[in-house]
Amino acid sequence: MKIIGLVGSPRKNGNTDVLLQKALEGAKAQGSNTAIYYLNERNIRGCQACGGCKKVGKCVVEDDLTEIFTAIDEADGIIIGSPIYFGRFTAQTALFMDRLFGYLKPDFSSSLGNGKKYALIFTQTQPDSTTYTNTVEATAQVLERVGFISGPKPLVGSGLPNAGMVRENKQLLQSAYDIGQELARR
């Protein structure tokens, strides 16, 4: 199995990154090959509304997401991690999510391929993990619309106002590790 992780946080080694890395450790422990991509370090354009994807079956915008889409095509599963800023995922994550439109054919069926599972990891300052349930659910809906299959229950690390403080939360670290293990099981 191959599992890839996408970090939508601008903070390397911040809470989201730490949890996503822990989830990939769990996938590795199950024998999966893993790769991690930091969206903030990539040159990514937004959807250009050009319609090219509907003619050739994939996004035609050539930028750093081209490599990530190739990795997705080759992967069995994906873990997307993002902090929640102002009630939604980050702008870096939004660029990626919008470009997933390229996986929809003109009849709105998916060109993604069968059996690709996803997992979600969100972090937030808010102490109540249900504060932004709508953000988590909307993200899941988009992923399922383009053809991903729901994997483990999403993880929301809440009450994390400082970068990297999740390292002190053994329960969240274990939950992230468990997500990776579960996603890697077939």
Accessible surface in RSA format (square Angstrom, percent):
REM  Atomic radii and reference values for relative SASA: ProtOr
REM  Chains: A
REM  Algorithm: Lee & Richards
REM  Probe-radius: 1.40
REM  Slices: 20
REM RES _ NUM      All-atoms   Total-Side   Main-Chain    Non-polar    All polar
REM                ABS   REL    ABS   REL    ABS   REL    ABS   REL    ABS   REL
RES MET A   1    71.01  36.8  25.75  17.0  45.26 107.8  32.03  27.2  38.98  51.6
RES LYS A   2    54.49  26.6  54.27  33.3   0.21   0.5  31.64  28.5  22.84  24.3
RES ILE A   3     0.00   0.0   0.00   0.0   0.00   0.0   0.00   0.0   0.00   0.0
RES ILE A   4     0.00   0.0   0.00   0.0   0.00   0.0   0.00   0.0   0.00   0.0
RES GLY A   5     0.00   0.0   0.00   N/A   0.00   0.0   0.00   0.0   0.00   0.0
RES LEU A   6     0.09   0.1   0.05   0.0   0.05   0.1   0.05   0.0   0.05   0.1
RES VAL A   7     0.13   0.1   0.13   0.1   0.00   0.0   0.13   0.1   0.00   0.0
RES GLY A   8     0.11   0.1   0.00   N/A   0.11   0.1   0.00   0.0   0.11   0.2
RES SER A   9     5.84   4.9   3.21   4.3   2.63   6.1   0.00   0.0   5.84   8.2
RES PRO A  10    56.12  40.9  35.57  32.4  20.56  74.7  35.85  29.6  20.27 126.0
RES ARG A  11   127.19  53.4 122.44  62.4   4.75  11.3  32.70  44.7  94.48  57.3
RES LYS A  12   113.63  55.4  90.11  55.3  23.53  56.0  51.69  46.5  61.94  66.0
RES ASN A  13    82.66  57.0  77.78  75.2   4.87  11.7  15.01  36.1  67.64  65.4
RES GLY A  14     2.06   2.5   0.00   N/A   2.06   2.5   2.04   5.6   0.02   0.1
RES ASN A  15    13.45   9.3   9.63   9.3   3.82   9.2   2.67   6.4  10.77  10.4
RES THR A  16     2.22   1.6   0.93   0.9   1.30   3.1   0.12   0.2   2.10   3.2
RES ASP A  17     0.07   0.0   0.07   0.1   0.00   0.0   0.00   0.0   0.07   0.1
RES VAL A  18    19.16  12.6  16.40  14.9   2.75   6.6  17.81  15.5   1.34   3.6
RES LEU A  19     0.00   0.0   0.00   0.0   0.00   0.0   0.00   0.0   0.00   0.0
RES LEU A  20     0.00   0.0   0.00   0.0   0.00   0.0   0.00   0.0   0.00   0.0
RES GLN A  21    67.25  37.6  64.41  47.1   2.83   6.7  19.66  41.8  47.59  36.1
RES LYS A  22    57.62  28.1  56.98  35.0   0.64   1.5  15.74  14.2  41.88  44.6
RES ALA A  23     0.00   0.0   0.00   0.0   0.00   0.0   0.00   0.0   0.00   0.0
RES LEU A  24    10.99   6.1  10.99   7.9   0.00   0.0  10.99   7.7   0.00   0.0
RES GLU A  25    83.16  47.7  78.44  59.3   4.72  11.2  31.96  61.8  51.20  41.8
RES GLY A  26     0.00   0.0   0.00   N/A   0.00   0.0   0.00   0.0   0.00   0.0
RES ALA A  27     0.00   0.0   0.00   0.0   0.00   0.0   0.00   0.0   0.00   0.0
RES LYS A  28   125.01  61.0 111.19  68.2  13.82  32.9  54.05  48.6  70.97  75.6
RES ALA A  29    61.41  56.5  18.95  29.2  42.46  96.6  31.81  44.8  29.59  78.4
RES GLN A  30    69.84  39.1  39.06  28.5  30.79  73.3   6.03  12.8  63.81  48.4
RES GLY A  31    62.01  76.5   0.00   N/A  62.01  76.5  36.10  99.1  25.92  58.0
RES SER A  32     8.15   6.9   0.81   1.1   7.33  16.9   0.26   0.5   7.89  11.1
RES ASN A  33   107.75  74.3 103.75 100.3   4.00   9.6  20.73  49.9  87.03  84.1
RES THR A  34    33.62  23.9   4.01   4.1  29.61  70.6   0.23   0.3  33.39  50.5
RES ALA A  35    30.66  28.2  21.92  33.8   8.74  19.9  30.66  43.2   0.00   0.0
RES ILE A  36    56.54  32.2  37.23  27.7  19.30  46.5  37.23  26.8  19.30  52.4
RES TYR A  37    22.84  10.7  21.73  12.4   1.11   2.9   7.96   6.0  14.87  18.3
RES TYR A  38    30.90  14.4  28.40  16.2   2.49   6.5  20.80  15.6  10.09  12.4
RES LEU A  39     3.83   2.1   0.44   0.3   3.39   8.5   0.44   0.3   3.39   9.1
RES ASN A  40    70.30  48.5  48.72  47.1  21.58  52.0   4.29  10.3  66.00  63.8
RES GLU A  41   108.62  62.4  72.76  55.0  35.86  85.4  43.71  84.5  64.91  53.0
RES ARG A  42    63.82  26.8  46.74  23.8  17.09  40.7   8.37  11.4  55.46  33.6
RES ASN A  43   106.64  73.5  98.49  95.2   8.14  19.6  28.75  69.2  77.89  75.3
RES ILE A  44    20.93  11.9   2.80   2.1  18.13  43.7   2.80   2.0  18.13  49.2
RES ARG A  45   117.68  49.4 112.79  57.5   4.89  11.6  41.02  56.1  76.67  46.5
RES GLY A  46    21.68  26.7   0.00   N/A  21.68  26.7  14.28  39.2   7.40  16.6
RES CYS A  47    63.36  47.9  38.30  42.7  25.06  58.9  11.58  29.3  51.78  55.8
RES GLN A  48    82.67  46.2  56.87  41.6  25.80  61.4  19.12  40.7  63.55  48.2
RES ALA A  49    96.99  89.2  59.33  91.6  37.66  85.7  69.33  97.6  27.65  73.3
RES CYS A  50    74.04  56.0  41.31  46.1  32.73  76.9  38.34  97.1  35.70  38.5
RES GLY A  51    30.96  38.2   0.00   N/A  30.96  38.2  25.38  69.6   5.58  12.5
RES GLY A  52    10.76  13.3   0.00   N/A  10.76  13.3  10.76  29.5   0.00   0.0
RES CYS A  53    13.25  10.0  12.29  13.7   0.96   2.3   2.23   5.6  11.03  11.9
RES LYS A  54    46.39  22.6  33.51  20.6  12.87  30.7  33.58  30.2  12.81  13.6
RES LYS A  55   170.91  83.4 133.31  81.8  37.60  89.5  95.00  85.5  75.90  80.9
RES VAL A  56    93.85  61.8  60.75  55.0  33.11  79.8  68.96  59.9  24.89  67.5
RES GLY A  57    31.82  39.2   0.00   N/A  31.82  39.2  22.12  60.7   9.69  21.7
RES LYS A  58   124.23  60.6 124.23  76.2   0.00   0.0  74.65  67.2  49.58  52.8
RES CYS A  59    26.47  20.0  11.73  13.1  14.74  34.6   2.96   7.5  23.52  25.4
RES VAL A  60    58.59  38.6  42.35  38.3  16.24  39.1  45.71  39.7  12.88  34.9
RES VAL A  61    15.39  10.1   7.75   7.0   7.64  18.4  13.36  11.6   2.03   5.5
RES GLU A  62   135.58  77.8 109.18  82.6  26.41  62.9  57.98 112.2  77.60  63.4
RES ASP A  63    23.35  16.4   2.44   2.4  20.91  49.5  15.51  36.5   7.85   7.8
RES ASP A  64    50.77  35.6  47.77  47.5   3.01   7.1   4.00   9.4  46.77  46.6
RES LEU A  65     0.00   0.0   0.00   0.0   0.00   0.0   0.00   0.0   0.00   0.0
RES THR A  66    48.48  34.5  44.94  45.6   3.54   8.4  46.19  62.0   2.29   3.5
RES GLU A  67    93.18  53.5  84.47  63.9   8.71  20.7  42.41  82.0  50.77  41.5
RES ILE A  68     0.00   0.0   0.00   0.0   0.00   0.0   0.00   0.0   0.00   0.0
RES PHE A  69    22.52  11.3  22.52  13.9   0.00   0.0  22.52  13.7   0.00   0.0
RES THR A  70    67.09  47.7  65.79  66.7   1.30   3.1  44.28  59.5  22.81  34.5
RES ALA A  71     4.76   4.4   2.98   4.6   1.78   4.0   4.36   6.1   0.40   1.1
RES ILE A  72     1.52   0.9   1.36   1.0   0.16   0.4   1.52   1.1   0.00   0.0
RES ASP A  73    77.24  54.1  57.96  57.7  19.28  45.6  24.62  57.9  52.62  52.5
RES GLU A  74   111.77  64.2  85.01  64.3  26.76  63.7  40.86  79.0  70.92  57.9
RES ALA A  75     4.68   4.3   2.03   3.1   2.65   6.0   2.03   2.9   2.65   7.0
RES ASP A  76    42.50  29.8  40.49  40.3   2.01   4.8   1.88   4.4  40.63  40.5
RES GLY A  77     2.00   2.5   0.00   N/A   2.00   2.5   1.87   5.1   0.12   0.3
RES ILE A  78     1.75   1.0   1.75   1.3   0.00   0.0   1.75   1.3   0.00   0.0
RES ILE A  79     0.00   0.0   0.00   0.0   0.00   0.0   0.00   0.0   0.00   0.0
RES ILE A  80     2.15   1.2   1.53   1.1   0.62   1.5   1.53   1.1   0.62   1.7
RES GLY A  81     0.00   0.0   0.00   N/A   0.00   0.0   0.00   0.0   0.00   0.0
RES SER A  82     0.42   0.4   0.16   0.2   0.26   0.6   0.16   0.3   0.26   0.4
RES PRO A  83    11.90   8.7  11.90  10.9   0.00   0.0  11.90   9.8   0.00   0.0
RES ILE A  84    13.90   7.9   0.44   0.3  13.46  32.4   0.44   0.3  13.46  36.5
RES TYR A  85    89.71  41.9  83.83  47.7   5.88  15.3  78.77  59.2  10.94  13.5
RES PHE A  86   210.62 105.4 168.99 104.7  41.63 108.3 180.74 109.6  29.88  85.5
RES GLY A  87    21.58  26.6   0.00   N/A  21.58  26.6  10.86  29.8  10.72  24.0
RES ARG A  88   117.05  49.1 117.05  59.7   0.00   0.0  50.12  68.5  66.93  40.6
RES PHE A  89    34.75  17.4  33.82  21.0   0.93   2.4  33.82  20.5   0.93   2.7
RES THR A  90     2.09   1.5   0.51   0.5   1.57   3.7   2.09   2.8   0.00   0.0
RES ALA A  91    61.51  56.6  55.74  86.0   5.77  13.1  56.20  79.1   5.31  14.1
RES GLN A  92    36.21  20.2  35.49  25.9   0.72   1.7  13.32  28.4  22.89  17.4
RES THR A  93     1.04   0.7   1.04   1.0   0.00   0.0   1.04   1.4   0.00   0.0
RES ALA A  94    17.40  16.0  17.11  26.4   0.29   0.7  17.40  24.5   0.00   0.0
RES LEU A  95    58.60  32.6  58.37  41.8   0.24   0.6  58.55  41.1   0.05   0.1
RES PHE A  96     0.00   0.0   0.00   0.0   0.00   0.0   0.00   0.0   0.00   0.0
RES MET A  97     9.45   4.9   5.30   3.5   4.15   9.9   5.61   4.8   3.84   5.1
RES ASP A  98    83.19  58.3  73.36  73.0   9.83  23.3  14.50  34.1  68.69  68.5
RES ARG A  99     4.54   1.9   1.61   0.8   2.93   7.0   3.04   4.2   1.50   0.9
RES LEU A 100     0.35   0.2   0.35   0.3   0.00   0.0   0.35   0.2   0.00   0.0
RES PHE A 101    86.53  43.3  83.02  51.4   3.50   9.1  85.11  51.6   1.42   4.1
RES GLY A 102     5.46   6.7   0.00   N/A   5.46   6.7   3.18   8.7   2.27   5.1
RES TYR A 103    14.97   7.0  14.83   8.4   0.13   0.3  14.44  10.9   0.52   0.6
RES LEU A 104    11.06   6.2  10.09   7.2   0.97   2.4  10.50   7.4   0.56   1.5
RES LYS A 105    85.40  41.7  84.50  51.8   0.90   2.1  37.32  33.6  48.07  51.2
RES PRO A 106    90.30  65.8  69.36  63.2  20.94  76.1  74.24  61.3  16.06  99.8
RES ASP A 107   109.07  76.4  77.09  76.7  31.99  75.6  49.57 116.7  59.50  59.3
RES PHE A 108   102.55  51.3  98.80  61.2   3.75   9.7  99.51  60.3   3.04   8.7
RES SER A 109    47.68  40.3  37.76  50.4   9.92  22.8  44.89  95.6   2.79   3.9
RES SER A 110    40.47  34.2  18.97  25.3  21.50  49.5  18.67  39.7  21.80  30.5
RES SER A 111    42.02  35.5  14.12  18.8  27.90  64.3  18.74  39.9  23.28  32.6
RES LEU A 112     6.96   3.9   0.00   0.0   6.96  17.5   0.00   0.0   6.96  18.7
RES GLY A 113    41.55  51.2   0.00   N/A  41.55  51.2  32.95  90.4   8.59  19.2
RES ASN A 114   156.82 108.1 125.74 121.5  31.08  74.8  34.75  83.6 122.07 118.0
RES GLY A 115    19.91  24.6   0.00   N/A  19.91  24.6  15.64  42.9   4.27   9.6
RES LYS A 116    18.97   9.3  18.97  11.6   0.00   0.0   7.27   6.5  11.71  12.5
RES LYS A 117    43.91  21.4  43.91  26.9   0.00   0.0  23.20  20.9  20.72  22.1
RES TYR A 118     6.33   3.0   6.33   3.6   0.00   0.0   4.00   3.0   2.33   2.9
RES ALA A 119     0.32   0.3   0.10   0.1   0.23   0.5   0.32   0.5   0.00   0.0
RES LEU A 120     0.52   0.3   0.09   0.1   0.43   1.1   0.09   0.1   0.43   1.2
RES ILE A 121     0.20   0.1   0.00   0.0   0.20   0.5   0.00   0.0   0.20   0.5
RES PHE A 122     2.36   1.2   2.36   1.5   0.00   0.0   2.36   1.4   0.00   0.0
RES THR A 123     6.01   4.3   5.96   6.0   0.05   0.1   2.08   2.8   3.93   5.9
RES GLN A 124     6.95   3.9   1.20   0.9   5.74  13.7   6.43  13.7   0.51   0.4
RES THR A 125    84.23  59.9  76.48  77.5   7.75  18.5  50.85  68.3  33.38  50.5
RES GLN A 126    75.92  42.5  75.41  55.1   0.51   1.2   5.12  10.9  70.79  53.7
RES PRO A 127   109.71  80.0  90.72  82.7  18.99  69.0  91.56  75.6  18.15 112.8
RES ASP A 128    76.17  53.4  69.58  69.3   6.59  15.6  31.09  73.2  45.08  45.0
RES SER A 129    51.30  43.4  42.37  56.5   8.93  20.6  13.75  29.3  37.55  52.6
RES THR A 130    89.74  63.8  78.82  79.9  10.92  26.0  63.50  85.3  26.25  39.7
RES THR A 131    58.47  41.6  29.66  30.1  28.81  68.7  33.06  44.4  25.40  38.4
RES TYR A 132    51.83  24.2  50.90  29.0   0.93   2.4  25.70  19.3  26.13  32.2
RES THR A 133    55.60  39.5  52.67  53.4   2.92   7.0  48.26  64.8   7.33  11.1
RES ASN A 134   104.09  71.8  96.75  93.5   7.34  17.7  39.81  95.8  64.28  62.1
RES THR A 135    11.25   8.0   5.42   5.5   5.83  13.9   7.96  10.7   3.29   5.0
RES VAL A 136    14.73   9.7  14.73  13.3   0.00   0.0  14.73  12.8   0.00   0.0
RES GLU A 137    97.79  56.1  94.95  71.8   2.84   6.8  35.17  68.0  62.62  51.1
RES ALA A 138    49.49  45.5  47.17  72.8   2.33   5.3  48.41  68.2   1.08   2.9
RES THR A 139     1.23   0.9   0.47   0.5   0.76   1.8   1.16   1.6   0.06   0.1
RES ALA A 140    17.29  15.9  17.29  26.7   0.00   0.0  17.29  24.3   0.00   0.0
RES GLN A 141   126.30  70.6 119.83  87.6   6.46  15.4  41.11  87.5  85.19  64.6
RES VAL A 142    62.46  41.1  60.29  54.6   2.18   5.2  62.45  54.3   0.01   0.0
RES LEU A 143     0.00   0.0   0.00   0.0   0.00   0.0   0.00   0.0   0.00   0.0
RES GLU A 144    83.01  47.7  67.26  50.9  15.76  37.5  21.24  41.1  61.77  50.4
RES ARG A 145   126.27  53.0 116.02  59.1  10.25  24.4  59.47  81.3  66.80  40.5
RES VAL A 146     4.32   2.8   4.32   3.9   0.00   0.0   4.32   3.8   0.00   0.0
RES GLY A 147    23.56  29.1   0.00   N/A  23.56  29.1  14.85  40.7   8.71  19.5
RES PHE A 148     6.98   3.5   0.99   0.6   5.99  15.6   0.99   0.6   5.99  17.1
RES ILE A 149    87.37  49.7  84.30  62.8   3.08   7.4  87.37  62.9   0.00   0.0
RES SER A 150    64.26  54.3  47.44  63.3  16.82  38.7  23.85  50.8  40.41  56.6
RES GLY A 151    22.02  27.2   0.00   N/A  22.02  27.2   5.98  16.4  16.03  35.9
RES PRO A 152     5.14   3.7   1.74   1.6   3.39  12.3   2.31   1.9   2.82  17.6
RES LYS A 153   175.21  85.5 158.23  97.1  16.98  40.4 107.84  97.1  67.37  71.8
RES PRO A 154    47.47  34.6  35.77  32.6  11.70  42.5  35.81  29.6  11.66  72.5
RES LEU A 155    19.61  10.9  17.84  12.8   1.77   4.5  19.61  13.8   0.00   0.0
RES VAL A 156    28.57  18.8  16.52  15.0  12.05  29.0  16.52  14.4  12.05  32.7
RES GLY A 157     0.00   0.0   0.00   N/A   0.00   0.0   0.00   0.0   0.00   0.0
RES SER A 158    28.57  24.1  14.23  19.0  14.34  33.0   0.13   0.3  28.44  39.8
RES GLY A 159    28.80  35.5   0.00   N/A  28.80  35.5  14.02  38.5  14.77  33.1
RES LEU A 160    13.91   7.7   5.68   4.1   8.23  20.7   5.68   4.0   8.23  22.2
RES PRO A 161    74.65  54.4  51.49  46.9  23.17  84.2  52.00  42.9  22.66 140.8
RES ASN A 162    91.73  63.3  88.55  85.6   3.18   7.6  22.95  55.2  68.78  66.5
RES ALA A 163    58.86  54.1  31.29  48.3  27.57  62.7  31.90  44.9  26.96  71.4
RES GLY A 164     8.13  10.0   0.00   N/A   8.13  10.0   4.06  11.1   4.07   9.1
RES MET A 165    70.11  36.3  59.91  39.7  10.20  24.3  66.79  56.8   3.32   4.4
RES VAL A 166     0.00   0.0   0.00   0.0   0.00   0.0   0.00   0.0   0.00   0.0
RES ARG A 167   115.00  48.3 101.04  51.5  13.96  33.2  49.10  67.1  65.90  39.9
RES GLU A 168   149.71  86.0 121.86  92.2  27.85  66.3  52.98 102.5  96.73  79.0
RES ASN A 169    53.19  36.7  46.99  45.4   6.21  14.9  13.74  33.1  39.46  38.1
RES LYS A 170   168.51  82.2 160.65  98.6   7.85  18.7 112.33 101.1  56.18  59.8
RES GLN A 171   144.51  80.8 134.41  98.2  10.10  24.0  44.35  94.4 100.16  76.0
RES LEU A 172    20.91  11.6  20.91  15.0   0.00   0.0  20.91  14.7   0.00   0.0
RES LEU A 173    27.58  15.4  27.58  19.7   0.00   0.0  27.58  19.4   0.00   0.0
RES GLN A 174    95.81  53.6  92.94  67.9   2.87   6.8  40.64  86.5  55.17  41.8
RES SER A 175    36.73  31.0  32.73  43.7   4.00   9.2  11.73  25.0  25.00  35.0
RES ALA A 176     0.00   0.0   0.00   0.0   0.00   0.0   0.00   0.0   0.00   0.0
RES TYR A 177    57.29  26.7  57.29  32.6   0.00   0.0  34.80  26.2  22.49  27.7
RES ASP A 178    65.03  45.6  62.06  61.8   2.98   7.0  27.32  64.3  37.71  37.6
RES ILE A 179    11.14   6.3  10.56   7.9   0.58   1.4  11.08   8.0   0.06   0.2
RES GLY A 180     0.00   0.0   0.00   N/A   0.00   0.0   0.00   0.0   0.00   0.0
RES GLN A 181    37.99  21.2  37.99  27.8   0.00   0.0   0.62   1.3  37.37  28.3
RES GLU A 182    83.49  47.9  81.33  61.5   2.16   5.1  23.08  44.6  60.42  49.3
RES LEU A 183     0.37   0.2   0.00   0.0   0.37   0.9   0.21   0.2   0.16   0.4
RES ALA A 184     7.64   7.0   0.00   0.0   7.64  17.4   0.00   0.0   7.64  20.2
RES ARG A 185   125.63  52.7 118.88  60.6   6.74  16.1  57.24  78.2  68.38  41.4
RES ARG A 186   177.57  74.6 103.47  52.7  74.10 176.4  85.37 116.7  92.20  55.9
END  Absolute sums over single chains surface
CHAIN  1 A     8823.4       7023.0       1800.4       4501.9       4321.5
END  Absolute sums over all chains
TOTAL          8823.4       7023.0       1800.4       4501.9       4321.5
